[in-house]
Amino acid sequence: MHAKDILIDAYSRIQEEVHATVEGLGPDELHARPAADANSVAWLVWHLTRVQDDHLADAGGIDQVWLSQGWEKRFGLDLPRRDTGYGHSPAKVAKVRVDSGDLLTGYYDAVHDQTLEYVRGLAAKDFERIVDERWHPPVTLGVRLVSVLSDDLQHVGQAAYVRGLLQSAAS
């Protein structure tokens, strides 16, 4: 099995979890926060998708789906165009609002499609290419792909936990 096949499987698991977490939630549940400084399901899913979109586009020298496919306009957030949510204050977290989970899953699916298309085209030697020299040691494409995967899995797990808290409180 090639490394890219493992990555395709892993990124597909994120997609499954995003859908399972968002499915059936209305706007109130998507934006509910367990505490004033906590993140909502909507923010967590938006953020993990923005990070995947931003980091893979940068590493691959391709356009972000957020901008190239008009998702920035569809979301209509009062945030800078290239914002990924990194370092957001509670006030900025509150700005990430959607009318339905379909917008979140639609954007994730578009990013997922671009991710898989990109990963499928990689050769083994591509994973060794340096994509970020700001770190020591410099970050290779393989490390960046795993880093994004790790970050996404953590955030979708957090979103699922928030969903569980909301459902527990409602019952």
C-alpha positions as CSV (number, residue, x, y, z in Angstrom):
1,M,0.0,0.0,0.0
2,H,1.3,3.4,-0.9
3,A,1.4,6.3,1.6
4,K,-1.1,8.2,-0.5
5,D,-3.6,5.4,-0.2
6,I,-3.4,5.6,3.6
7,L,-3.8,9.4,3.5
8,I,-6.9,9.0,1.2
9,D,-8.4,6.6,3.6
10,A,-7.6,8.9,6.6
11,Y,-9.0,12.1,5.0
12,S,-12.1,10.1,4.0
13,R,-12.7,9.3,7.7
14,I,-12.6,13.0,8.5
15,Q,-15.3,13.5,5.9
16,E,-17.5,10.8,7.4
17,E,-17.1,12.3,10.9
18,V,-17.9,15.8,9.6
19,H,-21.1,14.6,8.1
20,A,-22.0,12.5,11.2
21,T,-21.4,15.4,13.5
22,V,-23.3,18.0,11.6
23,E,-26.2,15.9,10.3
24,G,-29.6,16.8,11.8
25,L,-28.4,19.9,13.7
26,G,-30.3,23.1,13.3
27,P,-28.8,26.6,13.5
28,D,-29.3,26.9,17.3
29,E,-27.4,23.7,17.9
30,L,-24.7,24.5,15.3
31,H,-23.9,27.7,17.1
32,A,-24.4,26.6,20.7
33,R,-21.3,26.9,22.9
34,P,-20.9,24.9,26.1
35,A,-19.2,27.9,27.7
36,A,-18.7,31.5,26.7
37,D,-15.1,30.9,25.6
38,A,-15.8,27.5,24.0
39,N,-16.2,26.8,20.3
40,S,-19.4,25.8,18.5
41,V,-19.9,22.9,16.2
42,A,-20.2,25.3,13.3
43,W,-16.9,27.1,14.2
44,L,-15.0,23.8,14.7
45,V,-16.1,22.4,11.3
46,W,-15.6,25.6,9.5
47,H,-12.1,26.0,11.0
48,L,-10.9,22.5,10.3
49,T,-12.1,22.9,6.7
50,R,-10.4,26.2,6.3
51,V,-7.1,24.8,7.7
52,Q,-7.2,21.9,5.3
53,D,-8.1,24.1,2.4
54,D,-5.5,26.7,3.2
55,H,-2.6,24.4,4.1
56,L,-3.1,22.0,1.2
57,A,-3.5,24.8,-1.3
58,D,-0.3,26.4,-0.1
59,A,1.6,23.1,-0.1
60,G,0.3,22.1,-3.5
61,G,0.5,25.5,-5.2
62,I,-3.2,25.4,-6.0
63,D,-6.1,27.8,-5.3
64,Q,-8.1,27.6,-2.1
65,V,-11.6,26.2,-2.7
66,W,-12.8,28.9,-0.3
67,L,-11.9,31.6,-2.8
68,S,-11.9,29.8,-6.2
69,Q,-15.3,28.2,-5.8
70,G,-17.1,31.1,-4.1
71,W,-17.5,29.6,-0.6
72,E,-16.3,32.8,1.0
73,K,-19.2,34.6,-0.5
74,R,-21.7,31.8,0.3
75,F,-20.7,32.0,4.0
76,G,-20.7,35.8,4.0
77,L,-18.7,36.0,7.3
78,D,-17.6,39.3,8.8
79,L,-14.0,38.1,8.7
80,P,-10.9,38.7,6.5
81,R,-11.1,36.7,3.3
82,R,-8.2,34.4,4.1
83,D,-9.1,33.9,7.8
84,T,-8.8,30.3,8.9
85,G,-9.9,30.8,12.5
86,Y,-6.4,30.4,14.0
87,G,-6.2,32.3,17.3
88,H,-9.9,33.4,17.2
89,S,-11.2,35.2,20.3
90,P,-14.7,34.2,21.6
91,A,-16.1,37.2,19.7
92,K,-14.7,36.0,16.4
93,V,-15.9,32.5,17.1
94,A,-19.4,33.9,17.4
95,K,-19.1,35.5,13.9
96,V,-19.0,32.1,12.3
97,R,-22.7,31.5,11.7
98,V,-24.5,29.4,9.1
99,D,-28.2,28.9,8.3
100,S,-27.7,25.1,7.9
101,G,-25.2,22.3,8.3
102,D,-25.5,21.8,4.5
103,L,-23.2,24.9,4.0
104,L,-20.6,23.4,6.3
105,T,-20.7,19.9,4.7
106,G,-20.9,21.3,1.2
107,Y,-17.7,23.3,1.8
108,Y,-16.0,20.4,3.5
109,D,-16.9,18.1,0.6
110,A,-15.5,20.5,-2.0
111,V,-12.2,20.8,0.0
112,H,-12.2,17.0,0.4
113,D,-12.6,16.5,-3.3
114,Q,-9.7,18.8,-4.0
115,T,-7.6,17.1,-1.3
116,L,-8.1,13.7,-2.7
117,E,-7.4,14.8,-6.3
118,Y,-4.2,16.4,-5.1
119,V,-3.1,13.4,-3.0
120,R,-3.9,10.9,-5.8
121,G,-1.5,12.7,-8.1
122,L,1.5,12.5,-5.7
123,A,4.5,10.2,-6.3
124,A,6.5,8.8,-3.4
125,K,9.3,11.4,-3.9
126,D,6.8,14.2,-3.6
127,F,6.3,13.5,0.2
128,E,10.0,14.6,0.8
129,R,9.6,18.0,-0.8
130,I,10.1,20.9,1.6
131,V,6.9,23.0,1.8
132,D,7.7,25.3,4.8
133,E,11.2,26.4,5.8
134,R,10.1,28.5,8.8
135,W,10.5,25.4,11.1
136,H,13.5,23.4,12.2
137,P,13.7,21.0,10.7
138,P,11.9,22.3,7.6
139,V,8.4,20.8,7.0
140,T,8.1,18.2,4.2
141,L,4.9,17.7,2.2
142,G,4.4,14.3,4.0
143,V,4.7,15.9,7.4
144,R,2.3,18.8,6.4
145,L,-0.3,16.3,5.2
146,V,-0.1,14.3,8.4
147,S,-0.2,17.6,10.5
148,V,-3.4,18.7,8.8
149,L,-4.9,15.3,9.2
150,S,-4.1,15.4,12.9
151,D,-5.5,18.9,13.4
152,D,-8.7,18.0,11.5
153,L,-9.2,14.8,13.5
154,Q,-8.8,16.7,16.8
155,H,-11.3,19.4,15.7
156,V,-14.0,17.0,14.4
157,G,-13.7,15.0,17.6
158,Q,-14.2,18.2,19.6
159,A,-17.3,19.0,17.4
160,A,-18.7,15.6,18.0
161,Y,-18.1,16.1,21.8
162,V,-20.0,19.4,21.7
163,R,-22.8,17.7,19.8
164,G,-23.0,15.0,22.5
165,L,-23.1,17.6,25.2
166,L,-25.9,19.4,23.5
167,Q,-27.9,16.2,23.0
168,S,-27.3,15.1,26.6
169,A,-28.5,18.5,27.9
170,A,-31.6,18.2,25.7
171,S,-32.7,14.8,26.9
